[in-house]
């Protein structure tokens, strides 16, 4: 489970970085690539949140402090 979470976080950061690159390369003229990359980041974040909620519900992760 820990590996999946780390891979999802890496994918979220990579998507954010690619959006930054697209904003600088396009220089404000065509923002569709940046918007798609940011939409992908939001989608990945939502999937990660739902995955963590399901993992807690099914007892795959514990209540450790």
C-alpha positions in Angstrom: 0.0 0.0 0.0 2.8 2.3 0.8 4.4 1.8 -2.6 1.1 2.7 -4.3 0.8 5.9 -2.3 4.3 7.0 -3.1 3.9 6.2 -6.8 0.7 8.2 -6.9 2.4 11.2 -5.1 5.2 11.1 -7.6 2.7 11.0 -10.5 0.9 14.0 -9.0 4.1 16.0 -8.6 5.2 15.0 -12.2 1.8 16.3 -13.5 2.2 19.5 -11.7 5.8 19.9 -13.1 4.6 19.2 -16.6 1.9 21.9 -16.3 4.6 24.4 -15.2 6.7 23.5 -18.2 3.7 23.8 -20.5 2.9 27.3 -19.1 6.4 28.5 -19.7 6.8 27.0 -23.2 3.4 28.1 -24.5 3.9 31.6 -23.0 0.2 32.1 -22.4 -1.0 31.5 -26.0 -2.3 27.9 -25.9 -3.1 26.8 -22.4 -4.9 23.6 -23.2 -1.9 21.4 -22.4 -1.4 23.0 -19.0 -5.1 22.7 -18.2 -5.1 19.0 -19.1 -2.0 18.4 -17.0 -3.6 20.2 -14.0 -6.9 18.3 -14.6 -4.9 15.1 -14.5 -3.3 16.2 -11.2 -6.7 16.9 -9.7 -8.0 13.5 -10.8 -5.0 11.7 -9.4 -5.3 13.5 -6.1 -9.0 12.5 -6.0 -8.2 8.9 -6.8 -5.5 8.9 -4.1 -7.8 10.3 -1.5 -10.6 7.8 -2.4 -8.0 5.0 -2.3 -6.8 6.0 1.2 -10.4 6.2 2.4 -11.2 2.7 1.0 -8.0 1.3 2.5 -8.9 2.7 5.9 -12.5 1.4 5.6 -11.4 -2.1 4.7 -8.7 -2.2 7.3 -5.7 -2.3 5.0 -4.1 0.6 6.9 -4.3 1.0 10.6 -5.0 3.7 13.2 -1.4 4.1 14.3 -0.3 7.4 15.8 
